[in-house]
Each structure stands twice: as structure tokens, then as C-alpha cells.
Amino acid sequence: MPHHAQNECKIFRDAQVPPCVLKPYQYDFINFLRSLLLGEHGAVVGENNTESSSSSLSKQSWEEILALESHAEARAGNPFANRLVFETIEFILKTCKLEGRFEPKVIDHVVGVWTINSFGANPPAGVKPGYARMATLLFPKLCLAAHNCIPNTHGVLKEDIKDGKPTYTMELIASLAIPEGGQIHTTYANVCEGTMERREVLQDHYFFSCVCKRCSDPTEFGTYFSSLKCQDCTSGFLLSENPLDNSASWTCTEKCEESRKDKKYSEFIPKINRIRKEVNAAEMEYRVEDCIEKYTEILETYKGKVLHPNHWLVIDTEFKLMLRIASYLTPTSRAKKEEQGELLRKLIELAQHCLRVADVIQPGLNSYRGELI
């Protein structure tokens, strides 16, 4: 493991640091430590009193880390962020016996930079419950792209092996036409989730509140992507009066009598979470036929009755159902011809519906639309 040998190996050996098998998240501490060591490596001078190419690169990388945003003030008010900083300082200064070598304030900055700006390299199937990501990566130039809930770019992570070492690069590709001088946007949140869910992730993990045009529009550009069915009338749907305010009232689009009662999104969270659990449970079904049946039942129960037909949970379920049907309709499928025809029609119907919504909230060239098309 060249990266380990060149960086923290001697420190761990001298301090007798045990493997982090009991607390796997402590492997993040190694990223923080390696970043701090970049500052020291950058000060190493080679022969003839000139900087070596490796030390010059380390110095450049360290300067880039120092220049990145760490949201120190915002993180200071978050108990989870404070705990991470505290445990990192304990690990580096006490467990690794490096007191006096690194300042706590500098460690705090490094933790913030990695927390806010890093990217995950995950297994092909994604991170599963109980499993950690393969690697955590930092691309300083890519971090300069601003966030937007309708991004005009998307990132593609590429892995290569050089001299026996895995190396990663991230390509930022335009999803939409960007005019000369126009701002480049990426997204830090899952654009397939609703406004309240996206803003919660951005506030909790990136320490800022998004006020983009999509988040500011209660209907999310007419898709009603976060809207719930009003249970007090036959045709109305509930929308936030101000989606940028978590405590804002949710009222019926039909202005029905009952909708005048003060409803908050916090009242809907248990219901949303319950439906999410049902969708996740359906995904775990071993037999494809059972999975298709579960997804179909979920849609019959909630679509248009509890959730708007375009609600993000409905679209998410339809997208997953579409993929399951596609995997089931193979030349070796056990389905009868009549069933195949019915499922194929269903697949096309689901794809067309998801694509109509994606045209608005995920326009341009991206992998999600690619799967639908």
C-alpha cells in the first residue's frame, strides 16, 4: 500500500496505532492526517537547495486545501460536526502522539474541507447499508462549481491504474448549453428528491440553505414534485406557502375549508418516511416478480391518493419498477406472451411519465434520462 507507506505508516508504527477495525469511520481520519502531512512535505527541499517535483506538488495541493471553504462558523453550531472535529483532534494529537505538530484550528479546517468538498468512489452497485464507500476523493478545482438543484453539468468519476496504484479523475461534463461567461453549476444533493429533503441534506451536510429557483418555487416548475394530496377535498393538493421556510404552512391548491388549518411539513414526515421504507423493502425482494408486485401495490396505494402523481416518491418508485420490468423481460423470461405484452406497455408508460418530469427537473444530458430513453 504505497499511499500508506509514504504517509502515515511511520507515525502509526511509532505511536502503536492499532487498525481501525472497530470504528471504520476512523479511516476518514487518515485522509485528514495525509492532508496535514502535505503541508510538511511541501516544505521539504531537495538537492542543490531546490524543491523536488514531489514536494512542489505537495505544496501546491496543501495550498489548494487551505484555499477551500470549510464553513467553520456554520459547523461550529452543529453537534455532529463538532464531534467529528473533536474525535479527529484526539486521534491525530493524542492517539498518533503528534501534539505540538499540528494546530487544532488547522485540523478543524482540514476536517471541514473534506466534509464539505469530497466525493465518494463507490462500488458499481452503490453504497449498501452497513458498507463503506471504496474511497473518498478531493478535487479542488471541481469544488469551485456552485450548487444548483437544476445543475448544468454532471461529474463522471474515472479510475485508472498507474504504477500499480489506483488513480481517480473527475470529468465535469456540460448537461446543458452554458453561455460564455455563464456560471457553472453542479449539485450536492439528490435532485431526484423533493425540496424539503434536498434542503435538509444541504443544511446538515454542507452547512448552507439553498435558495435556487427550484427550491423557491412551491410547485418546482409546475411538477408538484413535493406536493401531497389534500385529504379534506377530492381534487386539491398541498403546497408550502414558502418552501424556503421549514415552518411555513401547507395549504390546499383548491383553498378548501379544512386547508385553512395550520399544517406543517413536520406532520407529513412520518408518512413520507413510512412510504420510503416500503419502497426500500420492495427493492430487497429476491424474486423479480415479487419486487414488481410490491412496487405496483405501493403505486396503487399512494399515487394520487396520498401523494401527487408527480411526487418524487412516486417517480422514484416508477423508475425502480421500470428497471425491474426491463430486467424481467428477457429472452429467457418465464412470463407468458400475454403478460410480456402487458408489462412492455406498462414499462413504456412508466418511462414516458418519468421522462416528462425529468424534462423539467433534470433537463439535458445525464445518466438518469439516458436510462429512461
C-alpha positions in Angstrom: 0.0 0.0 0.0 2.2 2.8 -1.3 0.0 5.6 0.0 0.1 4.2 3.5 3.9 3.6 3.4 4.6 7.1 2.1 2.4 8.9 4.6 1.1 7.7 8.0 2.9 4.3 8.3 5.9 5.6 10.4 3.5 7.7 12.6 1.3 4.7 13.3 4.3 2.4 14.0 5.9 4.8 16.4 2.7 5.6 18.2 1.5 1.9 18.0 -1.8 2.9 16.5 -4.0 -0.2 16.1 -6.0 -0.9 12.9 -9.4 1.0 12.9 -11.5 -2.2 12.6 -13.8 -1.4 15.5 -14.6 2.1 14.1 -14.4 2.0 10.3 -15.3 5.7 10.1 -11.9 6.4 11.6 -10.4 5.7 8.3 -11.6 9.2 7.4 -9.0 10.4 10.0 -6.3 9.0 7.7 -7.4 11.4 4.9 -7.3 14.3 7.3 -3.8 13.3 8.5 -2.5 12.8 5.0 -3.7 16.3 4.1 -1.9 17.8 7.1 1.3 15.9 6.1 1.1 17.6 2.7 1.9 20.9 4.4 5.1 19.3 5.9 6.1 17.5 2.7 5.7 20.8 0.8 8.4 22.3 2.9 11.0 19.5 2.1 13.9 20.8 0.0 15.8 18.6 -2.4 19.4 18.7 -3.6 21.0 22.0 -4.6 18.5 23.7 -2.3 15.7 23.3 -4.9 12.3 21.9 -4.3 11.8 18.3 -5.6 8.8 17.8 -8.0 7.0 15.7 -5.3 7.5 18.3 -2.6 6.4 21.0 -5.1 3.2 19.1 -5.9 2.6 18.5 -2.1 2.9 22.2 -1.5 0.5 23.1 -4.3 -2.0 20.5 -3.0 -1.7 21.9 0.5 -2.3 25.5 -0.7 -5.4 24.3 -2.6 -6.7 22.7 0.6 -6.1 25.9 2.6 -7.9 27.9 0.0 -11.1 25.8 0.0 -14.2 26.7 2.1 -14.6 24.8 5.4 -17.7 26.7 6.7 -16.1 26.8 10.2 -18.7 29.1 11.7 -21.6 27.1 10.4 -20.1 23.8 11.5 -19.4 25.2 15.0 -23.2 25.2 15.6 -23.7 21.5 14.5 -23.1 18.9 17.3 -22.3 16.1 14.8 -19.7 18.3 13.1 -18.2 19.3 16.4 -17.9 15.7 17.5 -16.1 14.8 14.3 -13.6 17.6 14.8 -13.1 16.6 18.5 -12.5 12.9 17.7 -10.2 13.8 14.8 -8.1 16.1 17.0 -8.0 13.4 19.7 -6.9 10.8 17.1 -4.2 12.9 15.5 -2.8 14.7 18.5 -3.1 12.0 21.2 -3.6 8.6 19.6 -0.9 9.4 17.0 1.1 11.4 19.6 1.5 14.4 17.4 0.8 17.2 19.9 2.6 20.4 19.0 3.0 19.3 15.4 -0.4 20.4 14.1 -2.7 23.2 15.4 -6.3 22.3 16.3 -7.5 25.2 14.2 -5.7 23.8 11.1 -7.1 20.3 11.8 -10.6 21.8 12.1 -10.2 23.5 8.6 -9.0 20.2 7.0 -11.9 18.3 8.5 -14.3 20.9 7.2 -12.8 20.9 3.7 -13.1 17.1 3.4 -16.6 17.0 4.9 -18.0 19.6 2.5 -16.0 19.2 -0.7 -15.1 15.5 -1.0 -16.5 13.0 -3.5 -17.2 9.3 -2.9 -15.9 6.5 -5.1 -18.5 3.7 -4.5 -18.8 0.1 -5.7 -20.7 -0.3 -9.0 -23.9 -1.1 -7.2 -23.5 1.9 -4.8 -23.1 2.0 -1.1 -25.3 -0.5 0.7 -26.4 -0.3 4.4 -23.5 -1.3 6.6 -20.9 -1.0 3.9 -18.5 1.9 3.5 -17.5 3.6 0.3 -14.4 2.5 -1.5 -12.6 5.8 -1.4 -13.1 9.5 -0.5 -11.6 11.9 -3.0 -11.0 15.6 -3.2 -10.8 17.6 -6.5 -10.1 21.2 -5.6 -10.9 22.7 -9.0 -14.2 20.8 -9.2 -15.2 22.3 -5.8 -15.3 25.7 -7.4 -18.5 24.8 -9.2 -21.5 26.3 -7.5 -24.5 24.2 -6.3 -27.9 24.3 -8.0 -30.8 22.0 -7.8 -31.1 22.0 -11.6 -27.3 21.7 -12.5 -26.0 22.4 -15.9 -23.1 19.9 -15.5 -22.6 16.4 -14.2 -19.4 14.7 -13.0 -18.0 11.4 -14.3 -15.6 9.6 -12.0 -12.9 7.6 -13.8 -10.4 5.1 -12.3 -7.1 4.1 -13.7 -4.1 2.1 -12.5 -0.7 3.7 -12.8 2.4 2.0 -11.5 0.2 -0.4 -9.5 -1.7 2.5 -7.8 -5.3 3.3 -8.4 -5.8 6.9 -9.5 -9.0 8.8 -10.0 -10.0 11.7 -12.1 -13.3 13.5 -12.3 -14.6 14.9 -15.6 -17.1 17.7 -15.4 -19.4 17.5 -18.5 -21.9 20.0 -19.6 -25.5 18.7 -19.3 -27.0 21.9 -20.8 -25.7 24.7 -23.0 -23.7 27.1 -20.9 -23.3 30.6 -22.4 -19.9 32.2 -22.5 -19.3 33.7 -19.0 -22.2 31.8 -17.6 -22.0 30.2 -14.1 -21.1 26.5 -13.9 -23.4 24.6 -11.6 -23.2 21.1 -10.1 -25.4 19.6 -7.4 -24.5 18.5 -3.9 -27.9 17.0 -3.2 -30.0 14.3 -4.8 -32.1 16.1 -7.4 -34.5 13.1 -7.5 -35.8 14.1 -4.0 -38.2 16.8 -3.0 -37.3 20.4 -1.9 -37.6 19.7 1.8 -35.4 16.6 1.6 -32.7 18.3 -0.6 -32.5 21.4 1.6 -32.2 19.3 4.8 -29.2 17.4 3.3 -27.6 20.6 2.2 -28.1 22.3 5.6 -27.0 19.2 7.6 -24.0 18.1 5.5 -22.9 21.2 3.6 -24.0 23.9 6.0 -25.9 26.2 3.7 -29.5 26.8 2.8 -30.3 26.5 -0.9 -32.4 29.4 -2.4 -32.2 28.4 -6.0 -35.2 29.0 -8.3 -36.3 25.4 -8.0 -36.2 25.4 -4.2 -38.0 28.8 -4.2 -40.9 27.6 -6.3 -43.6 25.6 -4.3 -44.6 23.7 -7.4 -41.0 23.0 -8.5 -41.7 24.5 -12.0 -45.2 23.0 -12.2 -44.2 19.4 -11.5 -45.6 19.4 -7.9 -42.6 17.2 -7.1 -43.1 17.6 -3.3 -46.9 18.0 -3.2 -49.2 15.8 -1.2 -52.8 15.0 -1.8 -55.2 17.1 0.4 -57.2 14.6 2.5 -60.0 17.1 3.0 -61.2 17.5 -0.6 -61.4 15.4 -3.7 -59.1 17.4 -6.1 -56.7 19.6 -4.1 -53.0 19.1 -3.4 -51.0 20.6 -0.5 -48.2 23.1 -1.3 -45.9 25.0 1.0 -46.7 28.7 1.2 -42.9 29.3 1.4 -40.6 26.3 0.7 -37.6 28.2 2.0 -39.1 28.2 5.5 -39.4 24.8 7.1 -42.1 26.2 9.5 -44.3 27.6 6.7 -47.9 26.4 6.4 -49.0 24.0 3.7 -52.3 24.8 2.1 -54.6 23.2 -0.5 -54.5 24.3 -4.1 -58.3 24.3 -4.1 -58.5 26.5 -1.0 -60.9 24.1 0.7 -62.3 24.9 4.1 -60.2 22.4 6.0 -57.0 23.6 4.3 -57.2 26.8 6.3 -56.0 24.9 9.3 -52.3 25.4 10.0 -50.5 22.3 8.5 -46.7 21.9 8.8 -44.4 19.7 6.9 -43.2 18.1 10.1 -46.7 16.5 10.3 -46.1 14.7 7.0 -42.6 13.4 7.7 -43.7 10.2 9.5 -45.9 9.3 6.5 -43.1 10.1 4.0 -40.6 8.0 5.9 -43.0 5.1 6.1 -43.5 5.1 2.3 -39.8 5.3 1.8 -39.3 2.3 4.0 -41.9 0.4 1.9 -40.1 1.3 -1.3 -36.7 0.2 0.1 -38.2 -3.0 1.4 -39.7 -3.8 -2.0 -36.2 -3.3 -3.5 -34.9 -6.1 -1.3 -37.3 -8.8 -2.7 -35.3 -11.7 -4.1 -37.6 -12.7 -6.9 -38.1 -10.1 -9.6 -41.8 -11.0 -9.9 -42.3 -10.2 -6.2 -40.5 -6.9 -6.5 -42.7 -5.9 -9.4 -45.8 -6.8 -7.5 -44.7 -4.8 -4.4 -43.8 -1.7 -6.4 -47.2 -1.9 -8.2 -49.0 -2.2 -4.8 -47.2 0.9 -3.5 -48.2 2.9 -6.5 -51.8 1.8 -6.3 -51.9 2.7 -2.6 -50.3 6.2 -2.7 -50.2 7.6 -6.2 -52.8 10.4 -6.5 -54.4 9.3 -3.1 -51.7 10.3 -0.6 -49.0 11.7 -2.9 -49.3 13.9 -6.0 -48.9 11.7 -9.2 -45.6 13.5 -9.8 -44.4 13.4 -6.2 -40.7 12.4 -6.0 -41.5 9.2 -4.2 -44.0 8.2 -6.9 -41.4 8.9 -9.6 -38.7 7.1 -7.7 -41.0 4.0 -7.3 -42.0 4.1 -11.0 -38.3 4.4 -12.1 -37.4 1.4 -10.0 -40.4 -0.6 -11.2 -39.4 0.3 -14.8 -35.9 -1.1 -14.3 -37.3 -4.3 -12.7 -39.7 -4.9 -15.6 -36.9 -4.3 -18.1 -34.7 -6.9 -16.3 -37.6 -9.3 -16.3 -38.4 -9.0 -20.0 -35.5 -11.0 -21.3 -35.5 -13.8 -24.0 -35.3 -16.3 -21.2 -38.2 -14.7 -19.2 -40.7 -17.1 -17.6 -43.5 -14.6 -18.4 -46.2 -15.7 -21.0 -46.5 -13.7 -24.2 -49.7 -12.0 -23.0 -48.0 -11.0 -19.7 -45.0 -9.8 -21.6 -47.1 -7.5 -23.8 -48.8 -6.1 -20.8 -45.6 -5.5 -18.9 -44.0 -3.9 -22.0 -46.9 -1.4 -22.3 -46.5 -0.7 -18.6 -42.8 -0.1 -19.0 -43.3 2.4 -21.8 -46.0 4.2 -19.8 -43.7 4.5 -16.8 -40.7 5.7 -18.8 -42.8 8.3 -20.6 -44.2 9.6 -17.3 -40.7 9.8 -15.6 -39.3 11.4 -18.7 -41.9 14.2 -18.7 -41.0 15.1 -15.1 -37.3 14.7 -15.9 -37.6 17.1 -18.8 -38.3 19.8 -16.2 -36.2 19.0 -13.1 -33.4 17.0 -14.8 -33.1 18.6 -18.3 -30.2 18.0 -20.7 -27.7 15.1 -20.9 -27.5 13.0 -17.8 -27.4 9.3 -16.9 -31.0 9.3 -15.4 -32.5 10.5 -18.7 -30.3 8.1 -20.6 -31.8 5.1 -18.7 -35.3 6.4 -19.4 -34.7 6.8 -23.1 
